[in-house]
Structure formats: C-alpha cells, structure tokens
C-alpha cells in the first residue's frame, strides 16, 4: 500500500470519527478529528503531486541525455580547424 492511499484512508476514517463525535455532541473532539482528517487529505494530494513530478522529471532527464557513441571520442587540435584536423580515437 502506498502513502497516497494510506492518507486517503486516514482522511475517510477521521471524517467518520468526526461524524460520530458530532452525533454525540462532542464538538471539540469533532473539530480536532476534522482537522486531522483534512491534514491527511492534503497529504494524500501532496503525495499524488510528488509522484507525478518525479515521473515527469525522470522522463525529462531521459529525454535530455545525449545519445552519443561512447566508443568513439573525437577531438580537434584547435576550434578553427575542426573539420580539417579532427582525429578520432577508438
């Protein structure tokens, strides 16, 4: 079970407990459990956003990695004469 589902489940449980406290007339406990349930709900939203951002960052980093042939390294003696004097090392 991942954190996202855990926080969603906790928010539902705390909402149910808050409803019981409301029904019994214990308004202070209802307020506290409602706040804890709201915090759990927002933490589940935060975990959803975090996983989406992590997935997006990995896709972007995979797209930005150059696809060079690492077996072949080319260099030049000077930047002006790059085409004429390029040598490749294997």
C-alpha positions as CSV (number, residue, x, y, z in Angstrom):
1,X,0.0,0.0,0.0
2,X,1.4,3.4,-0.9
3,X,1.4,6.6,1.1
4,X,-1.2,8.2,-1.2
5,X,-3.8,5.5,-0.4
6,X,-2.9,5.4,3.3
7,X,-3.6,9.1,3.7
8,X,-6.8,8.9,1.8
9,X,-7.9,6.0,4.0
10,X,-7.0,8.0,7.1
11,X,-8.9,11.0,6.0
12,X,-12.1,8.9,5.5
13,X,-11.6,7.3,8.9
14,X,-11.2,10.6,10.6
15,X,-14.2,12.0,8.8
16,X,-16.3,9.1,10.1
17,X,-15.0,9.6,13.6
18,X,-15.8,13.3,13.4
19,X,-19.3,12.4,12.3
20,X,-19.7,10.2,15.4
21,X,-18.4,13.0,17.6
22,X,-20.9,15.4,16.0
23,X,-23.7,13.0,16.6
24,X,-22.8,12.6,20.3
25,X,-22.5,16.3,20.8
26,X,-18.7,16.4,21.5
27,X,-17.9,19.4,19.3
28,X,-14.3,19.9,20.5
29,X,-13.3,16.4,19.6
30,X,-15.2,16.7,16.3
31,X,-13.2,19.8,15.4
32,X,-9.8,18.1,16.2
33,X,-10.6,15.0,14.3
34,X,-11.9,17.0,11.3
35,X,-8.7,19.0,11.2
36,X,-6.6,15.8,11.4
37,X,-8.7,14.3,8.6
38,X,-8.2,17.5,6.5
39,X,-4.5,17.3,7.0
40,X,-4.5,13.6,5.9
41,X,-6.4,14.6,2.8
42,X,-4.0,17.3,1.8
43,X,-1.1,15.0,2.5
44,X,-2.6,12.5,0.1
45,X,-2.9,15.2,-2.5
46,X,0.8,16.2,-1.9
47,X,1.9,12.6,-2.4
48,X,0.0,12.4,-5.7
49,X,1.7,15.6,-6.9
50,X,5.1,14.4,-5.8
51,X,4.8,11.1,-7.7
52,X,3.7,13.0,-10.8
53,X,6.6,15.4,-10.6
54,X,9.0,12.6,-10.0
55,X,7.7,10.8,-13.1
56,X,7.9,13.9,-15.2
57,X,11.5,14.7,-14.0
58,X,12.6,11.2,-15.0
59,X,11.0,11.5,-18.4
60,X,12.7,14.9,-18.9
61,X,16.1,13.6,-17.8
62,X,15.8,10.6,-20.1
63,X,14.9,12.9,-23.0
64,X,17.8,15.3,-22.3
65,X,20.5,12.6,-22.1
66,X,22.6,12.7,-25.2
67,X,22.7,9.6,-27.3
68,X,26.4,9.6,-28.2
69,X,28.5,6.7,-29.3
70,X,30.8,6.4,-26.3
71,X,33.1,4.0,-28.1
72,X,34.3,6.8,-30.3
73,X,35.7,10.1,-29.0
74,X,36.6,12.8,-31.5
75,X,38.5,15.9,-30.8
76,X,40.3,18.7,-32.7
77,X,43.6,20.4,-32.2
78,X,42.0,23.9,-32.4
79,X,38.5,25.2,-32.7
80,X,39.2,27.0,-36.1
81,X,40.5,23.9,-37.9
82,X,37.9,21.5,-36.5
83,X,36.8,20.0,-39.8
84,X,40.3,19.7,-41.3
85,X,42.2,18.3,-38.3
86,X,39.7,16.2,-36.4
87,X,41.1,13.0,-35.1
88,X,39.1,10.1,-33.7
89,X,40.3,7.8,-31.0
90,X,38.8,4.3,-30.6
